[in-house]
Each structure stands twice: as structure tokens, then as C-alpha cells.
Amino acid sequence: MADPVKGPASYFPSIEKKYGRPIAEWKDLIRASPLTKHMELVSWLKSEHGLGHGHANALVAHTLAEAA
């Protein structure tokens, strides 16, 4: 049996279901943004795209960790 997904990625199924976009699309938006700081990106996702704080935070954390 596969290990359960942990960390920010554990939010991905509910993000896709609630907001109707695949995770890859959200990550592309984050990477294309001129913003670079974690909380700036979280605030932007919340204000411009209507994401909740936890979902925005999970997407930003996962995307920035990939870039590091």
C-alpha cells in the first residue's frame, strides 16, 4: 500500500476539486508572477484568485521548494 501524501501536496486534490484548475496550472501562475516572496505570493493567490490561506500557502510552499 502506498504511503499517504504528506506536507503541502496533501492539499492538492482538494485544491483541484475546489478551484477547478490542475496543480500544474497553479504552479505555472506562481512561477510567472513577478512576486518572489512567500507571503506576497500567498496574498496574491488569495486576493486575485480567491484561494483560501491554507491552499495558497501549500501551493506556494511546494512551488518554491521545487525551485530551491
HUBEL-V852690 format. One record per helix or strand. SS is the DSSP state (hx for helix, st for strand). FROM is the first residue (numbers start at 1). TO is the last residue. If there is no record, write none. Layout:
SS,FROM,TO ; SS,FROM,TO
This chain:
hx,7,19 ; hx,23,32 ; hx,38,49 ; hx,53,67
